[in-house]
Amino acid sequence: MKVSKQIGIYMKQRGLNLSEVARRTGLDYHSLYTSLYQESSNRDLRAEELIPLCIFLDVDPREFAQQKQWS
């Protein structure tokens, strides 16, 4: 599974509101939604989105590359 979709799962499991995340990180809501949640999309997060998002989540981006199961 792609890193973007892994982050989407992580955020859903933690009950994070995407609108709030977008507002607090300054990232575009629609771009985040497309990358993280839209199943039919192949859009990955851009580096300019991935890094601020992981900083906000306080998670090392390498954790998602390992396809860790978040529980």
Rosetta blueprint (number, residue, H / E / L):
1 M L
2 K L
3 V H
4 S H
5 K H
6 Q H
7 I H
8 G H
9 I H
10 Y H
11 M H
12 K H
13 Q H
14 R L
15 G L
16 L L
17 N L
18 L H
19 S H
20 E H
21 V H
22 A H
23 R H
24 R H
25 T H
26 G L
27 L L
28 D L
29 Y H
30 H H
31 S H
32 L H
33 Y H
34 T H
35 S H
36 L H
37 Y L
38 Q L
39 E L
40 S L
41 S L
42 N L
43 R L
44 D L
45 L L
46 R L
47 A H
48 E H
49 E H
50 L H
51 I H
52 P H
53 L H
54 C H
55 I H
56 F H
57 L H
58 D L
59 V L
60 D L
61 P L
62 R H
63 E H
64 F H
65 A H
66 Q L
67 Q L
68 K L
69 Q L
70 W L
71 S L
